[in-house]
């Protein structure tokens, strides 16, 4: 059985990446101190969420920092258009567009054995456990890659970010019924893919 990683299992932005993102307020005119302060707050509060979302929406980990920079550069240019209390919704919708563009223009580079940049690693990790986690992550990525992006977005937010359907509807500005329908189809897609993987593993005499 494939265990889904939760939001805390993939915190996302490393210290070096966070420092790079913190340079983004320079994109705001120097006379706009309030705007620069707001952008700094957005980066500090949402950078890990944006990074996780981009990766789970199909952006290769090697490209996630650049993609996150693009998200916050868009936010810097459109800061006046971002409603108070709707910051996460704006950032996620921007990440969704950038992820879609990245998936269309770049070949997916899989890094199966690479741990997430900020993930805490046991000083003496068990090799078998590491391999199991790497295989589970690779399998999850492979299944998500076959899922339509609109379903994938809802699935990621509900199953991995552990948001409620009401929060997802508000975040994506969708009717609750649309969110529920997309989530149902995404779950069916995921479960069917898992059954196929387990059937192949059983046929080969392997563990899924």
C-alpha positions in Angstrom: 0.0 0.0 0.0 1.3 3.5 -0.9 1.4 5.9 2.0 0.8 9.5 1.1 3.3 12.0 2.5 1.6 14.8 4.4 2.4 18.5 4.4 5.0 18.2 7.2 6.9 15.4 5.4 8.0 17.8 2.6 8.7 21.2 4.1 10.3 22.3 0.9 12.5 25.4 1.1 16.0 25.0 2.3 17.8 27.8 4.1 19.7 28.8 1.0 16.6 28.9 -1.1 14.8 31.0 1.6 17.6 33.5 1.6 17.3 33.8 -2.2 13.5 34.3 -2.0 14.0 36.9 0.7 15.8 39.1 -1.9 12.5 39.4 -3.9 11.4 42.6 -2.2 14.0 44.3 -4.3 11.5 43.8 -7.2 9.3 46.4 -5.5 10.0 50.1 -6.1 12.2 51.5 -3.3 9.7 54.1 -2.3 7.1 51.4 -1.5 8.2 50.3 1.9 4.7 49.0 2.8 4.6 46.9 -0.4 8.1 45.6 0.3 7.1 44.6 3.8 4.0 42.9 2.6 6.0 40.9 0.0 8.5 39.9 2.6 5.7 38.7 4.8 4.2 36.7 1.8 7.6 35.0 1.2 8.2 34.2 4.9 4.7 32.8 5.4 4.0 31.0 2.1 7.4 30.0 0.5 7.3 26.4 1.8 3.7 26.0 0.7 4.5 27.4 -2.8 7.5 25.1 -3.1 5.6 22.0 -2.0 2.7 22.9 -4.3 5.0 23.3 -7.3 6.7 20.0 -6.8 3.4 18.1 -6.2 2.0 19.8 -9.4 4.8 18.3 -11.4 7.7 20.8 -11.3 11.0 18.8 -11.0 12.7 19.4 -7.6 15.7 20.8 -9.4 13.6 23.5 -11.0 11.3 24.2 -8.0 13.3 27.1 -6.6 13.3 28.9 -9.9 9.6 28.3 -10.3 9.0 29.6 -6.8 10.9 32.7 -7.7 8.6 33.2 -10.7 5.5 32.8 -8.4 6.7 35.5 -6.1 7.9 37.8 -8.9 4.3 37.7 -10.3 3.1 38.5 -6.8 5.5 41.4 -6.6 4.2 42.8 -9.9 0.6 42.3 -8.9 0.8 43.0 -5.2 -1.9 45.6 -5.4 -4.3 43.1 -6.9 -3.9 40.5 -4.1 -6.9 40.8 -1.7 -6.1 40.7 2.0 -6.9 37.2 3.2 -6.6 35.7 -0.3 -2.8 35.6 -0.5 -2.6 31.8 -0.5 -5.3 31.5 -3.2 -3.4 34.0 -5.4 -0.1 32.2 -4.9 -1.5 28.7 -5.5 -3.3 29.8 -8.7 -0.1 31.4 -9.9 1.9 28.2 -9.0 -0.7 26.2 -10.9 -0.2 28.2 -14.1 3.6 28.1 -13.8 3.6 24.3 -13.1 1.4 23.8 -16.1 3.8 25.8 -18.3 6.8 24.0 -16.9 5.2 20.6 -17.5 4.6 21.5 -21.1 8.0 22.9 -21.9 10.4 20.8 -19.8 11.2 17.1 -19.7 10.5 15.7 -16.3 13.8 14.9 -14.5 13.2 12.3 -11.9 15.5 12.3 -8.8 14.2 9.2 -7.2 16.8 8.8 -4.5 17.1 12.5 -3.6 15.6 13.5 -0.3 13.6 16.8 -0.1 16.1 19.7 0.6 14.9 20.5 4.1 13.8 17.0 5.1 15.4 15.9 8.4 17.5 12.8 7.9 18.4 10.3 10.6 22.2 10.5 11.1 22.3 6.7 10.7 19.3 6.0 8.4 18.3 2.5 7.7 19.1 1.8 4.0 16.0 -0.4 3.5 13.8 2.3 4.9 15.4 5.0 2.7 14.8 2.8 -0.4 11.2 2.2 0.6 10.6 5.9 1.0 12.3 6.7 -2.2 10.2 4.1 -4.1 7.0 5.4 -2.5 7.8 8.9 -3.5 8.7 7.9 -7.0 5.5 5.9 -7.3 3.4 8.8 -6.0 5.1 11.2 -8.5 4.5 8.8 -11.3 0.8 8.5 -10.5 0.3 12.2 -10.1 2.0 12.8 -13.4 -0.8 10.8 -15.1 -3.5 12.7 -13.4 -5.2 15.7 -15.1 -3.9 18.9 -13.6 -7.3 20.2 -12.4 -7.8 16.9 -10.5 -4.2 16.8 -9.3 -4.5 20.3 -7.8 -7.6 19.3 -5.7 -6.0 15.9 -4.8 -2.8 17.6 -3.6 -4.6 20.1 -1.5 -6.9 17.6 0.1 -4.8 14.5 0.5 -1.3 16.0 1.0 -1.9 19.5 2.4 -4.9 18.2 4.4 -7.2 21.0 3.5 -10.9 20.7 3.8 -13.1 20.8 0.7 -14.6 24.1 1.8 -11.1 25.6 2.1 -10.1 24.2 -1.3 -13.2 25.7 -2.9 -12.4 29.1 -1.4 -8.7 28.8 -2.4 -9.5 27.9 -6.0 -12.6 30.0 -6.2 -14.7 26.9 -7.3 -18.1 25.7 -6.3 -17.9 23.1 -3.5 -19.6 20.6 -5.8 -16.9 21.0 -8.4 -14.2 20.4 -5.8 -16.0 17.3 -4.6 -16.4 15.9 -8.1 -12.7 16.5 -9.0 -11.6 15.0 -5.8 -13.8 11.9 -6.4 -12.4 11.4 -9.9 -8.8 12.0 -8.7 -9.2 9.4 -5.9 -10.6 6.9 -8.4 -7.7 7.6 -10.7 -5.2 7.2 -7.9 -6.8 4.0 -6.6 -6.9 2.5 -10.1 -3.2 3.3 -10.6 -2.3 1.7 -7.3 -4.2 -1.4 -8.1 -2.3 -1.7 -11.4 1.0 -1.2 -9.7 0.2 -3.8 -7.0 -1.0 -6.3 -9.7 2.2 -5.9 -11.6 4.3 -6.3 -8.4 2.3 -9.4 -7.5 2.8 -10.9 -10.9 6.5 -10.4 -10.6 6.6 -11.7 -7.1 7.7 -8.3 -5.7 6.4 -6.0 -3.0 4.5 -2.9 -4.3 
